[in-house]
Amino acid sequence: MKALWGIFRIILRDQKTALMRGAALSLVVLAAGIALLGLSGWFITAAAAAGLAGMGAVFDVFRPSAMVRFLALGRTAARYGERVLTHEATLRALTSIRVRLLSVTASAPHDRLTRLRGPQALNRLMADVDALDGISLRLILPIAAGLLAQLLTFAMLWWLVDFSVAAWIVSGFVAASAVTLYLTSRSAAAASRREEAAAQAFRSRFIDLIRAREDLAVYGQLARQGDRILKTDGRRQMDRARVDRIERRAGLALSLTGTVVAAGALALGMVLARSGTITPALAAIGFFASLALMETIAPLRRAMAELGRMSVAARRVGETLAETPAQRGGTADTASADLRIEGLCFSRPRAALPVLRNAGLSVAAGESVALTGPSGSGKSTLLLLAARLLQPGGGRIHVGSLPLESWDESRLRARLTLVPQRSALMAGSIAEALRLGAPDASDPALWEVLEAVKLASVIRAKGGLGFCLGPMGSGLSGGEARRLVLARGLLRHPGLLLLDEPTEGLDDATALEVLKGVRAYLPQAAILTASHREVETAWADRVVALDLPRPAVIDCG
């Protein structure tokens, strides 16, 4: 319940005014329904009694009938307003939660991002948040409004009818419904959690199937994977059916509760009326009010049946939202974006040996430096440290005249660009893929950067900037996709460009042309590349060889 309450507080902070108004209207709906049925019962009984007593001609039927119409119309209007306010407020709050989840996920440490799977992240943003709408709409607000309606009914019945009738009705509903709903939540918790887990597994595997359908078809595994997905969905449906059965049993128990309470209220009313304590018409108020009170507890059965699903989702979302990224420094630097690294150390958690120890290098504006070394020597790690995607264990990194940690995040990303070994391309046109790096770039600017990476002729042959890529950049070869990602990075016109094996998949002649195009496009940028190809080291102004425990510098002259 702690996790559920935490999510509700987030929703309440985001949409407090609308939710409070919606909760007030929900109370009005319940109160109007109870008053409508109680008044109708009194009206019918009183009119019948007046007729039997021969006083029908003088019995006032206009004011009670007018009040019945007023309560009926008012209840309808209040129900409409309550649904609009609470649903809109909840949807807006859940939208804000999704945005916050995306922000926290995108700002996670690099090590965590590299382990993140797309389908799982998509489920977190969609399925988990979708499960949270019931917290306010079907759980907390209905419970609050129902309890207030019960207390209000208790006070009115005590005043109009008798304390014993009021106590029997309210205590019977509260006690019996509390036990029923508690047992429902306990018995449905495991099935509800399993259903949600199966639903998320089904969506993840289905996304994997769609993305890998061509490879699965080639290897003859498409049908097998489809059967696995159907089995997962079958388990979900079994758990869904179990939750539905538990919910129906809870509905039956609540209906029996209402029947028993109403029968008891009628019996008490008859005893009091026979003794002359109250009139038969007042006795009818208690009976009909008890029938109306069913509306305060009936909607809760669905929420209790899905409590396990909501709790799991709330716990995961709450843990993620608690990981608010620390704010970086707020200083700007207007000087050049040259790079200086001194005494840099970095170790992986639980690793026996450090990745980098006492590493140092410098890259001046307009200079190109290539990092070389055997696999595992820390070339890619050093680029990630220089891009502030990893935190060093020791040493200093300066970009321009400022320490790396003093840079404001947005200004650092405007000044520095990292093109890693693996970069994402989404489905969409070539122009859309490039404009992710520079949204305001014109078509001539896009053709200029494509020319710089020697991709313009390829794109023209495919139909130009409007050529649509498939998922993960399908439609381009590996080398073409790599150059498109490089072009996207160049469009940002960074002062410091970090490239991790930028010409992988290209022949030597094309690779050299691309590297020359990069330097011509960014003549004043400081460029640091993690390289393993001779063409990249030959192009660079200097080469820094990384080899534990310390780097050695080779002057290329």
Summary of the structure (lengths in Angstrom):
residues: 557
radius of gyration: 34.6
end to end distance: 68.1
largest distance: 121.0
contacts: 1820
relative contact order: 0.09
helix: 66%
strand: 10%
